[in-house]
Amino acid sequence: MISAEQNDFITRVGRGTPAGTLLRRYWQPVALADELAGPRPVKAVQLMGQHFVLFRDEQGQLGMLDRDCPHRGADLAFGRLEHGGLRCPFHGWLFDAKGNCLETPAEPVGSKLCTRIKQAAYPVVERAGTVFAYIGEGEPPAFPAFDCFVAPDSHTFAFKGLFECNWLQALEVGIDPAHASYLHRFFEDADTSESYGKQFRGASADSEMPITQVLREYDRPDISVEPTDYGLRLTALRQLSETQTHVRVTNVVFPQAFVIPMSAEMTISQWHVPVDDTHCYWYAIFTSFTGPVDKQQMRDQRLALYELPDYTSRKNKRNNYGYSVDEQLNQTYTGMGDDINVHDQWAVESQGPIQDRTREHLGSTDKGIITYRRMLVRAIESTQAGETAPMLIDAAQAGALTGPPSIDGIGEAGNTDGYWQSADRERRLQSDWASARLAAA
């Protein structure tokens, strides 16, 4: 357990807070590209307690500005896209994607006021169907050459969901390999041939054994944590027999993302992004190593579970997450349906808006969480001292960061490292886009 002061140190993200200052040094997902589709590509965005307006201008250029008009504070999220920028409806002041004031039409003819006005603007880029923004000081770090960022657009799909809790407890559920054996336990195994787009419903690689069966029947994983250039590698081993071991390799990408296996063909890169201290979004980029992603099927699957425009789960704390006694007795461990994101949502939201870590008692399976928290504290302290932190990388360093490998499969007992490394290489060799990259390396 930690003190209340230490808990605030690693959870609070407002402007000027220790953790908030650290997280502002990195690119953060702020919207799905889909959210800027349609006749009016303008969206209000909240990130770490700050309010912005994100838009795509008439030329297709992305911009993100402070949300309050610098004239008299009206809401630019209701602005009009016209004449090369975003115009405030109050008095017609016009701003381009860089924050330059182009017009102050209510002023007298010949007024030079607009030349003295500048709205705060922030770098924004689109990657794999996701819009990332940088709201820190100085130059942003380079994007690592990870699979989700270099795969063709046809081979990626992005989605998101809202959690009503602090970002850190939401992240920590994803770096806890032990919880899946209980929280995501299914008492019956579905047909794996119908598992496309569904987490934990397919078969482990090199096996016809459903992942749900592995997790249910082998609930005491041997977990190891290894530091890497990008963060941490977590390996969870489940001994199936004297000759076979189930191997699941997941990765923490500092500061707040992880890369996990979804199936033999697909991985998930997921960020937990603070809206404020008590709300966060998860953003997930699904990356296929085989054929193009069936984006329509994956979108339809998720839109049946989530409500727009806020991407809130239809099963949430206001309806007890869809809890059913009969289902809990006969179908799922939680009684909360098949969507594992709902399981995670219940787990982290039930800890409170900000988890009180003064009351927790960590065990040996929490070694990934313990190691990550230490890394987070060191990075915050380094930032306070004006020093560097992990993953603040330049273009050359970014090009050397590939993968990261993320595998769920069954290998030979006693050779688990060799298994996941060879399984990852074989998957890449069979992939058009990944094999070309492997050859170039």
Secondary structure, DSSP 8 states (H G I E B T S, - for coil): ---HHHHHHHH--STTSHHHHHHTTS-EEEEEGGGG-SS--EEEEEETTEEEEEEE-TTS-EEEEESB-TTT--BGGG-EEETTEEE-TTT--EE-TT-BEEE-TTS-TT--GGGG-B--B--EEEETTEEEE--SSS--------HHHHS-GGGEEEEEEEESS-HHHHHHHHT-TTTHHHHT-BSS---GGG-TT-TT-SB-BTS-SBHHHHHHH----EEEEEE-SSEEEEEEEEE-SSSEEEEEEEEEETTTEEEEE-SSSEEEEEEEEEEETTEEEEEEEEEESSS---HHHHHHHHHTTEETTTTEESSSGGGGGG--HHHHHHTBSSSS-S-HHHHHHHHHHTTTTTT-GGG----GGGHHHHHHHHHHHHHHHHHHTT---TT---HHHHHH-------EEEEETT-HHHHHHHHHHHHHHT-HHHHHHHHH-
